[in-house]
Amino acid sequence: MGRYDHKGFTIDSESREEFLERVARIQEISRLSPAQQELAERFAYGLFVLRPLPLTTVAVEYHKSYERSSSEARINIRSKEEWFKAPDLRALADWMAHPRQPDFLIPHPEQQNAPLL
């Protein structure tokens, strides 16, 4: 189960047994229809292109080694006014202020007038 199940482009199992039975006969499962494939591609576009929040106000760097993992944050703005005008923080605050929006999506400039998922 995941965020993408029961969206019309997956083969969903309601139990562990049903899932294992399907996996055992995976070669018999037919390919996605063109409509199902379009749904999957639209979902992926929303998830991988529109949903990530490109942070410019704050930069977080992750460092990983065999000994330990750490992260370091850097704030890229200097004044209170910049905090209120920062496009990345505005987009996040606008989404948080509208709890009926199910997911955080940022339309790209060339997609402003295109229909979303």
N, CA, C and O of each residue as an XYZ file, in Angstrom:
468
protein
N       0.837     -1.178      0.000
C       0.000      0.000      0.000
C       0.882      1.241      0.000
O       1.960      1.257      0.595
N       0.413      2.259     -0.666
C       1.166      3.490     -0.724
C       0.281      4.625     -1.199
O      -0.928      4.464     -1.362
N       0.892      5.759     -1.415
C       0.129      6.924     -1.864
C      -0.447      6.716     -3.256
O      -1.364      7.434     -3.654
N       0.061      5.770     -3.987
C      -0.355      5.586     -5.373
C      -1.358      4.454     -5.540
O      -1.876      4.268     -6.641
N      -1.652      3.692     -4.493
C      -2.588      2.587     -4.665
C      -4.020      3.108     -4.806
O      -4.364      4.184     -4.318
N      -4.828      2.318     -5.481
C      -6.227      2.649     -5.734
C      -6.394      3.978     -6.486
O      -7.348      4.717     -6.242
N      -5.484      4.269     -7.379
C      -5.567      5.486     -8.197
C      -5.937      5.156     -9.642
O      -6.062      6.055    -10.473
N      -6.111      3.873     -9.940
C      -6.545      3.501    -11.278
C      -5.438      3.011    -12.193
O      -5.706      2.658    -13.342
N      -4.204      2.979    -11.715
C      -3.112      2.494    -12.565
C      -2.277      1.410    -11.880
O      -1.194      1.060    -12.350
N      -2.790      0.887    -10.771
C      -2.079     -0.185    -10.079
C      -2.987     -1.405     -9.956
O      -4.207     -1.303    -10.089
N      -2.386     -2.537     -9.706
C      -3.137     -3.754     -9.407
C      -3.049     -3.899     -7.899
O      -1.990     -4.220     -7.358
N      -4.155     -3.664     -7.228
C      -4.158     -3.589     -5.776
C      -4.607     -4.905     -5.159
O      -5.559     -5.536     -5.617
N      -3.909     -5.297     -4.125
C      -4.257     -6.504     -3.368
C      -4.796     -6.077     -2.022
O      -4.290     -5.138     -1.407
N      -5.807     -6.757     -1.574
C      -6.436     -6.417     -0.295
C      -5.922     -7.273      0.853
O      -6.270     -7.040      2.011
N      -5.095     -8.262      0.535
C      -4.541     -9.096      1.599
C      -3.151     -9.573      1.183
O      -2.773     -9.497      0.014
N      -2.414    -10.058      2.152
C      -1.078    -10.595      1.883
C      -1.163    -11.795      0.945
O      -0.346    -11.943      0.037
N      -2.143    -12.633      1.170
C      -2.319    -13.833      0.350
C      -2.621    -13.462     -1.102
O      -2.066    -14.054     -2.028
N      -3.492    -12.490     -1.293
C      -3.825    -12.045     -2.641
C      -2.588    -11.472     -3.339
O      -2.367    -11.724     -4.523
N      -1.797    -10.712     -2.610
C      -0.565    -10.153     -3.166
C       0.396    -11.263     -3.590
O       0.927    -11.232     -4.700
N       0.620    -12.232     -2.721
C       1.547    -13.321     -3.031
C       1.059    -14.149     -4.211
O       1.861    -14.612     -5.023
N      -0.249    -14.338     -4.310
C      -0.816    -15.071     -5.452
C      -0.559    -14.310     -6.756
O      -0.218    -14.914     -7.773
N      -0.718    -13.014     -6.725
C      -0.466    -12.210     -7.927
C       1.006    -12.247     -8.310
O       1.339    -12.374     -9.488
N       1.876    -12.139     -7.333
C       3.323    -12.186     -7.610
C       3.695    -13.540     -8.205
O       4.537    -13.606     -9.101
N       3.096    -14.595     -7.733
C       3.394    -15.942     -8.244
C       2.980    -16.085     -9.710
O       3.535    -16.919    -10.425
N       2.019    -15.290    -10.165
C       1.531    -15.357    -11.542
C       1.777    -14.035    -12.279
O       0.993    -13.642    -13.143
N       2.847    -13.374    -11.935
C       3.105    -12.035    -12.473
C       3.180    -12.020    -14.003
O       2.810    -11.029    -14.633
N       3.655    -13.105    -14.593
C       3.779    -13.160    -16.051
C       2.413    -13.154    -16.737
O       2.338    -12.890    -17.937
N       1.349    -13.434    -16.017
C       0.006    -13.454    -16.587
C      -0.694    -12.092    -16.496
O      -1.759    -11.906    -17.084
N      -0.118    -11.169    -15.784
C      -0.739     -9.856    -15.622
C      -0.517     -9.059    -16.900
O       0.612     -8.923    -17.371
N      -1.595     -8.538    -17.450
C      -1.485     -7.796    -18.704
C      -0.908     -6.395    -18.459
O      -0.950     -5.860    -17.351
N      -0.372     -5.834    -19.537
C       0.226     -4.495    -19.474
C      -0.845     -3.459    -19.150
O      -2.040     -3.706    -19.311
N      -0.395     -2.306    -18.695
C      -1.318     -1.207    -18.443
C      -1.966     -0.768    -19.747
O      -1.335     -0.781    -20.804
N      -3.218     -0.384    -19.661
C      -3.890      0.176    -20.835
C      -3.317      1.579    -21.067
O      -2.694      2.140    -20.166
N      -3.517      2.151    -22.253
C      -3.044      3.524    -22.480
C      -3.601      4.516    -21.450
O      -2.884      5.419    -21.017
N      -4.850      4.360    -21.061
C      -5.436      5.264    -20.061
C      -4.761      5.090    -18.697
O      -4.496      6.074    -18.008
N      -4.483      3.838    -18.306
C      -3.791      3.589    -17.036
C      -2.364      4.136    -17.077
O      -1.876      4.690    -16.093
N      -1.712      3.979    -18.205
C      -0.347      4.479    -18.341
C      -0.334      6.013    -18.224
O       0.559      6.582    -17.597
N      -1.327      6.672    -18.829
C      -1.401      8.132    -18.718
C      -1.613      8.554    -17.264
O      -0.988      9.508    -16.802
N      -2.490      7.851    -16.540
C      -2.695      8.160    -15.123
C      -1.390      8.018    -14.336
O      -1.057      8.868    -13.510
N      -0.662      6.939    -14.601
C       0.610      6.708    -13.906
C       1.612      7.816    -14.215
O       2.309      8.293    -13.319
N       1.685      8.223    -15.477
C       2.621      9.283    -15.862
C       2.222     10.623    -15.252
O       3.089     11.391    -14.833
N       0.937     10.912    -15.196
C       0.476     12.167    -14.588
C       0.768     12.169    -13.092
O       1.173     13.191    -12.537
N       0.565     11.037    -12.445
C       0.861     10.928    -11.013
C       2.354     11.128    -10.775
O       2.746     11.859     -9.865
N       3.184     10.485    -11.586
C       4.643     10.625    -11.439
C       5.080     12.064    -11.683
O       5.959     12.563    -10.979
N       4.491     12.739    -12.658
C       4.831     14.129    -12.933
C       4.530     15.000    -11.711
O       5.344     15.834    -11.315
N       3.366     14.795    -11.131
C       3.012     15.553     -9.933
C       3.946     15.269     -8.781
O       4.356     16.182     -8.064
N       4.285     13.999     -8.600
C       5.131     13.593     -7.479
C       6.571     14.050     -7.632
O       7.164     14.562     -6.682
N       7.142     13.871     -8.823
C       8.570     14.132     -9.001
C       8.899     15.524     -9.533
O      10.020     15.999     -9.350
N       7.934     16.194    -10.194
C       8.220     17.503    -10.785
C       7.530     18.631    -10.011
O       8.170     19.627     -9.673
N       6.236     18.485     -9.729
C       5.493     19.574     -9.100
C       5.561     19.583     -7.573
O       5.414     20.639     -6.959
N       5.778     18.438     -6.962
C       5.690     18.360     -5.506
C       6.952     18.792     -4.772
O       6.827     19.405     -3.712
N       8.144     18.519     -5.255
C       9.334     18.913     -4.486
C       9.388     20.428     -4.281
O       9.098     21.204     -5.191
N       9.759     20.820     -3.090
C       9.895     22.238     -2.758
C      11.342     22.653     -2.985
O      12.223     22.261     -2.221
N      11.598     23.443     -4.026
C      12.971     23.901     -4.245
C      13.298     25.001     -3.238
O      12.789     26.118     -3.341
N      14.131     24.687     -2.286
C      14.496     25.649     -1.248
C      15.608     26.563     -1.737
O      16.648     26.105     -2.208
N      15.371     27.853     -1.616
C      16.416     28.826     -1.898
C      16.737     29.629     -0.644
O      17.846     30.142     -0.493
N      15.765     29.736      0.250
C      15.941     30.488      1.480
C      16.882     29.770      2.433
O      17.732     30.392      3.071
N      16.726     28.473      2.523
C      17.547     27.655      3.405
C      18.154     26.538      2.565
O      17.467     25.918      1.753
N      19.420     26.290      2.761
C      20.092     25.179      2.072
C      20.509     24.158      3.121
O      21.099     24.508      4.143
N      20.200     22.905      2.861
C      20.573     21.834      3.777
C      21.496     20.890      3.032
O      21.164     20.405      1.951
N      22.639     20.635      3.608
C      23.605     19.701      3.022
C      23.727     18.494      3.940
O      23.852     18.628      5.157
N      23.689     17.320      3.333
C      23.813     16.083      4.096
C      25.194     15.495      3.841
O      25.672     15.454      2.707
N      25.813     15.047      4.905
C      27.135     14.433      4.825
C      27.019     13.035      5.407
O      26.536     12.847      6.524
N      27.465     12.066      4.638
C      27.364     10.686      5.097
C      28.715     10.010      4.935
O      29.368     10.110      3.897
N      29.101      9.337      5.971
C      30.333      8.558      5.925
C      30.076      7.256      6.662
O      28.997      7.057      7.221
N      31.054      6.376      6.665
C      30.895      5.109      7.373
C      30.791      5.321      8.876
O      30.140      4.541      9.571
N      31.424      6.365      9.377
C      31.425      6.615     10.810
C      30.112      7.232     11.292
O      29.560      6.815     12.310
N      29.611      8.237     10.547
C      28.388      8.903     10.987
C      27.790      9.726      9.849
O      28.435      9.982      8.832
N      26.552     10.126     10.050
C      25.870     11.018      9.117
C      25.591     12.333      9.836
O      25.353     12.351     11.043
N      25.623     13.416      9.096
C      25.319     14.710      9.693
C      24.698     15.608      8.630
O      24.751     15.309      7.437
N      24.121     16.695      9.074
C      23.568     17.667      8.142
C      23.960     19.062      8.608
O      24.252     19.294      9.781
N      23.957     19.962      7.668
C      24.330     21.337      7.947
C      23.347     22.240      7.211
O      23.119     22.065      6.014
N      22.766     23.205      7.920
C      21.811     24.136      7.307
C      22.453     25.517      7.181
O      23.192     25.966      8.057
N      22.148     26.169      6.066
C      22.654     27.520      5.827
C      21.465     28.400      5.457
O      20.684     28.044      4.575
N      21.321     29.542      6.118
C      20.241     30.487      5.822
C      20.776     31.510      4.837
O      21.808     32.137      5.076
N      20.067     31.674      3.730
C      20.543     32.520      2.635
C      19.917     33.915      2.609
O      20.199     34.689      1.695
N      19.094     34.247      3.568
C      18.496     35.582      3.590
C      18.900     36.294      4.875
O      19.251     35.654      5.866
N      18.846     37.623      4.850
C      19.413     38.394      5.947
C      18.413     39.265      6.716
O      18.684     39.633      7.859
N      17.272     39.600      6.121
C      16.375     40.536      6.792
C      14.985     39.928      6.982
O      14.624     38.938      6.345
N      14.230     40.544      7.863
C      12.843     40.130      8.122
C      12.003     40.260      6.844
O      11.158     39.411      6.562
N      12.241     41.320      6.082
C      11.499     41.535      4.843
C      11.758     40.412      3.846
O      10.843     39.953      3.163
N      13.009     39.977      3.768
C      13.345     38.872      2.861
C      12.634     37.588      3.272
O      12.231     36.810      2.408
N      12.471     37.350      4.575
C      11.760     36.163      5.047
C      10.319     36.174      4.534
O       9.808     35.153      4.073
N       9.674     37.331      4.617
C       8.267     37.432      4.208
C       8.087     37.382      2.703
O       7.019     37.000      2.226
N       9.104     37.757      1.947
C       8.998     37.783      0.482
C       9.566     36.539     -0.192
O       9.380     36.359     -1.396
N      10.237     35.696      0.536
C      10.908     34.526     -0.050
C       9.902     33.631     -0.769
O       8.961     33.148     -0.138
N      10.075     33.392     -2.089
C       9.081     32.609     -2.850
C       8.896     31.188     -2.335
O       7.776     30.677     -2.334
N       9.971     30.541     -1.898
C       9.830     29.167     -1.420
C       9.021     29.118     -0.122
O       8.171     28.244      0.044
N       9.280     30.047      0.793
C       8.527     30.073      2.044
C       7.087     30.521      1.831
O       6.184     30.041      2.517
N       6.857     31.441      0.881
C       5.499     31.884      0.564
C       4.675     30.707      0.035
O       3.532     30.506      0.444
N       5.264     29.938     -0.874
C       4.542     28.795     -1.452
C       4.168     27.792     -0.365
O       3.045     27.288     -0.343
N       5.104     27.504      0.535
C       4.837     26.559      1.615
C       3.795     27.114      2.587
O       2.895     26.386      3.004
N       3.906     28.388      2.950
C       2.946     29.012      3.863
C       1.549     29.057      3.240
O       0.558     28.818      3.931
N       1.463     29.361      1.946
C       0.164     29.388      1.273
C      -0.494     28.016      1.302
O      -1.699     27.903      1.527
N       0.298     26.976      1.074
C      -0.259     25.623      1.110
C      -0.720     25.264      2.523
O      -1.791     24.684      2.703
N       0.087     25.610      3.517
C      -0.282     25.301      4.906
C      -1.535     26.071      5.338
O      -2.296     25.596      6.180
N      -1.743     27.238      4.770
C      -2.908     28.055      5.126
C      -4.192     27.540      4.489
O      -5.280     27.974      4.869
N      -4.092     26.634      3.540
C      -5.268     26.080      2.858
C      -5.290     24.565      3.068
O      -4.891     23.815      2.177
N      -5.750     24.106      4.233
C      -5.684     22.678      4.572
C      -6.522     21.772      3.681
O      -6.378     20.551      3.748
N      -7.387     22.330      2.854
C      -8.186     21.479      1.959
C      -7.402     21.038      0.737
O      -7.805     20.105      0.041
N      -6.282     21.704      0.470
C      -5.434     21.263     -0.639
C      -4.763     19.968     -0.203
O      -4.018     19.970      0.777
N      -5.005     18.867     -0.899
C      -4.494     17.572     -0.434
C      -2.985     17.425     -0.532
O      -2.389     16.672      0.237
N      -2.362     18.126     -1.458
C      -0.928     17.926     -1.636
C      -0.262     19.235     -2.014
O      -0.892     20.133     -2.574
N       1.001     19.328     -1.705
C       1.784     20.511     -2.017
C       2.311     20.383     -3.439
O       3.101     19.486     -3.732
N       1.875     21.284     -4.330
C       2.333     21.270     -5.711
C       2.749     22.677     -6.115
O       2.061     23.648     -5.800
N       3.863     22.784     -6.807
C       4.326     24.062     -7.319
C       4.296     23.998     -8.837
O       5.133     23.322     -9.434
N       3.345     24.689     -9.484
C       3.356     24.703    -10.945
C       4.580     25.456    -11.453
O       4.909     26.531    -10.952
N       5.238     24.895    -12.432
C       6.366     25.570    -13.056
C       5.828     26.688    -13.936
O       4.702     26.587    -14.424
N       6.602     27.759    -14.154
C       6.101     28.899    -14.929
C       5.483     28.507    -16.274
O       4.458     29.067    -16.662
N       6.082     27.565    -16.982
C       5.535     27.172    -18.286
C       4.270     26.335    -18.141
O       3.571     26.095    -19.126
N       3.969     25.889    -16.926
C       2.794     25.075    -16.688
C       1.682     25.848    -15.958
O       0.693     25.237    -15.553
N       1.811     27.148    -15.783
C       0.860     27.926    -14.992
C      -0.577     27.757    -15.478
O      -1.496     27.684    -14.662
N      -0.785     27.695    -16.785
C      -2.146     27.600    -17.317
C      -2.534     26.181    -17.722
O      -3.645     25.954    -18.203
N      -1.627     25.231    -17.531
C      -1.921     23.846    -17.890
C      -2.723     23.194    -16.778
O      -2.526     23.523    -15.608
N      -3.633     22.268    -17.116
C      -4.398     21.577    -16.064
C      -3.477     20.672    -15.250
O      -2.611     19.992    -15.799
N      -3.675     20.676    -13.941
C      -2.896     19.806    -13.059
C      -3.556     18.455    -12.965
O      -4.596     18.218    -13.579
N      -2.961     17.580    -12.207
C      -3.459     16.197    -12.055
C      -4.887     16.153    -11.602
O      -5.447     15.071    -11.428
